[in-house]
Amino acid sequence: MSTSSIFSPELANLYKENNVKGIEEYVTSCIDDNGGLQSERFVRLNPRFCKDETLNLLKKEVASVFASSTDDLVKEMKMPILKGLDFFSIPGKFSLQKSKIYTEGRIYGQDLSSGAAVAALSIDQKCVSSNEPFKVLDLCCCPGIKFCAIADLIEEMRKASTVKGISGDVVMGVDIDPQRLYVCRKIVKKYHIDSLLTSGSDCKMNDCDRNVRLMLYNSDGTNFSVQNRGELFFDTVAEKEELKSCKTGNNRKRMNKSARARERKRLKALEKSENLKNNQDSNQDGFFDRVLVDAECSTDGSIKHLLERMKKKNDKDVGPNEKLSTKVLSSNKSGNL
């Protein structure tokens, strides 16, 4: 059977041009008799929670659904390239939407292909071994799972490094679509903010310093620059200031009208401050340590998405944002960042 018999011509040509072999056989092996997935899916542990406790809770949830040993169903992905990201495989039919620990933000639903894109940045202890802040730019950052993973990885490497407590580490995300940025903001708040408010449970938050700043900009990635960032859409600095200003100290996750007004005011002030800083010291802030451009999302390489792409017959289902990918990937563009 030829690859074109199950993939769209466009996807088949992409694999052929890049000399990718064996995809058809692998995808076919993952499909059951009803056309669904019989393979595993992948999750990543949120390092803000005790990892051992989260893993034990995950095994209990899986065991309650499948009548089998969790040692066979929950397996750590020990590939060297994924070091520091804490990936585990679980049964493909396990529903994350029904999982309590997923709802609480203890685990991310993230495919290995997405993790590999983050791992390709080669962020290790050497990167954070100096007193200089580490800065990463994520162009086309939405929906935000890789964006969060980058911050998690920097924090884990900083935790293991002999140089601790450095303020200024930052992950900056850029996306052209405000609606996608709303989704990204929700994901960042779930895993990086709301998890700090967790109470009434048996988990204990890690007490290590969490200094990575996450910033989201609504901007066109094809002309984004440090001096021309666009609108500051979200900033964890503003979010944490809002938490400190709450007199009630409760776990309110939805912002009321006055809270949203305070957020907009803080973001405007932070945006003005950042612009002023860049004008004063353009040499220092003109470059990032790493830039991730996953313009056609790496998750498109997951089995689930491949099954969806197999059903496509032509380009009519391709969204307009995909056509921007070649512009964002321009070598001249990336070289200037």
Residue pairs with C-beta under 8 A, 6 or more apart in sequence:
1 24
3 12
3 15
3 16
3 23
3 24
4 12
6 24
6 27
6 28
6 310
7 15
7 23
7 24
7 306
7 309
7 310
8 309
8 310
8 312
8 313
8 314
10 312
10 314
10 315
11 306
11 309
11 310
11 312
14 20
15 21
15 23
23 306
26 303
27 303
27 306
27 307
27 310
29 39
30 37
30 38
30 39
30 92
30 303
31 37
31 38
31 307
32 38
36 93
37 92
37 93
37 303
37 304
37 307
38 92
39 92
39 303
40 75
40 89
40 90
40 91
40 92
41 89
41 90
41 91
41 92
41 94
41 96
41 109
41 111
41 304
42 77
42 87
42 88
42 89
42 90
42 109
42 110
42 111
42 112
42 115
43 58
43 87
43 88
43 90
43 96
43 102
43 107
43 108
43 109
43 110
44 85
44 86
44 87
44 88
44 107
44 108
44 110
44 115
44 149
45 51
45 54
45 55
45 86
45 88
45 106
45 107
45 108
46 54
46 105
46 106
46 107
46 108
46 152
46 191
46 195
47 86
47 152
47 155
47 156
47 206
48 191
48 192
48 195
48 196
48 205
48 206
48 210
49 106
49 195
49 198
49 203
49 205
49 206
50 203
50 204
50 205
50 206
51 86
53 202
53 203
53 204
54 101
54 106
54 107
54 203
55 74
55 88
57 100
57 101
57 106
58 74
58 88
58 90
58 101
58 106
58 107
59 70
59 74
60 70
61 94
61 99
61 100
61 101
62 70
62 73
62 74
62 90
62 91
62 94
63 70
63 73
65 91
65 94
66 73
66 91
66 94
73 90
73 91
74 88
74 89
74 90
75 88
75 89
76 86
76 87
76 88
77 87
77 88
77 89
77 112
81 116
81 119
82 112
82 115
82 116
82 119
83 119
84 123
84 124
84 153
84 156
84 157
85 115
85 118
85 119
85 149
85 152
85 153
87 110
87 112
87 115
96 102
96 107
96 109
99 107
101 107
102 109
104 195
104 198
104 201
105 190
105 191
105 194
105 195
105 198
106 195
106 203
108 145
108 148
108 149
108 191
109 145
110 145
110 146
110 149
111 298
111 299
111 301
111 302
111 304
112 302
113 298
113 299
113 301
113 302
114 145
114 146
114 149
114 297
114 298
114 299
114 302
115 149
116 298
117 146
117 292
117 294
117 298
118 146
118 149
118 150
118 153
118 292
120 292
121 136
121 150
121 153
121 290
121 292
122 290
123 134
123 136
123 150
123 153
123 154
123 157
123 290
124 157
125 157
125 160
125 161
127 134
127 154
127 157
127 289
128 134
128 154
128 157
128 158
128 161
128 163
128 166
128 169
129 161
129 162
129 163
130 163
131 163
131 166
132 166
133 166
133 167
133 168
133 169
133 170
134 154
134 158
134 169
134 170
134 289
135 169
135 170
135 171
135 172
135 288
135 289
135 290
136 150
136 154
136 170
136 171
136 172
136 288
136 289
136 290
136 291
136 292
137 172
137 174
137 288
137 290
137 291
137 292
137 337
138 146
138 147
138 150
138 171
138 172
138 173
138 174
138 291
138 292
138 294
139 174
139 221
139 224
139 291
139 292
139 293
139 295
139 328
140 174
140 175
140 221
140 293
140 294
140 295
140 297
140 321
140 325
140 328
141 147
141 173
141 174
141 175
141 184
141 216
142 173
142 175
142 177
142 180
142 181
142 183
142 184
143 180
143 183
143 184
143 187
144 173
144 183
144 184
144 185
144 187
144 188
145 187
146 292
146 294
146 298
147 171
147 173
147 184
147 187
147 188
147 214
148 187
148 188
148 191
148 192
148 214
150 171
150 292
151 171
151 192
151 212
151 214
154 169
154 171
154 212
155 169
155 208
155 210
155 211
155 212
158 164
158 166
158 169
158 209
158 211
158 212
159 208
159 209
164 209
165 209
165 211
166 211
167 211
168 211
168 213
169 211
169 212
169 213
170 212
170 213
170 214
170 215
171 212
171 213
171 214
171 215
172 215
172 216
172 217
172 288
173 184
173 214
173 215
173 216
173 217
174 216
174 217
174 219
174 221
174 224
174 229
174 230
175 181
175 184
175 216
175 217
175 218
175 219
175 221
176 218
176 219
176 220
176 221
176 321
176 324
177 321
178 218
178 233
181 216
181 218
181 233
181 234
184 216
184 234
185 216
185 233
185 234
188 214
188 216
188 234
188 236
189 239
189 253
192 214
192 236
193 236
193 239
193 240
193 243
194 251
194 253
195 205
196 205
196 243
197 243
197 251
197 253
198 205
199 251
213 235
213 236
213 237
214 234
214 235
214 236
215 232
215 234
215 235
215 236
216 232
216 233
216 234
216 235
217 224
217 229
217 230
217 231
217 232
217 233
218 230
218 231
218 233
219 228
219 229
219 230
219 231
220 230
221 293
221 295
221 324
221 328
222 324
222 327
222 328
222 330
222 333
224 230
224 337
225 336
225 337
226 278
226 282
226 285
226 286
226 287
226 337
227 278
227 279
227 282
227 286
229 271
229 274
229 275
231 271
232 267
232 268
232 270
232 271
232 274
233 267
234 267
235 266
235 267
235 270
237 266
237 270
238 263
238 266
238 267
238 270
239 263
241 266
242 255
242 259
242 262
242 263
242 266
245 262
246 252
255 263
277 285
278 285
287 337
288 337
291 334
291 337
293 328
293 329
293 334
295 324
295 325
295 326
295 328
295 329
296 322
296 325
299 305
300 306
300 309
327 333
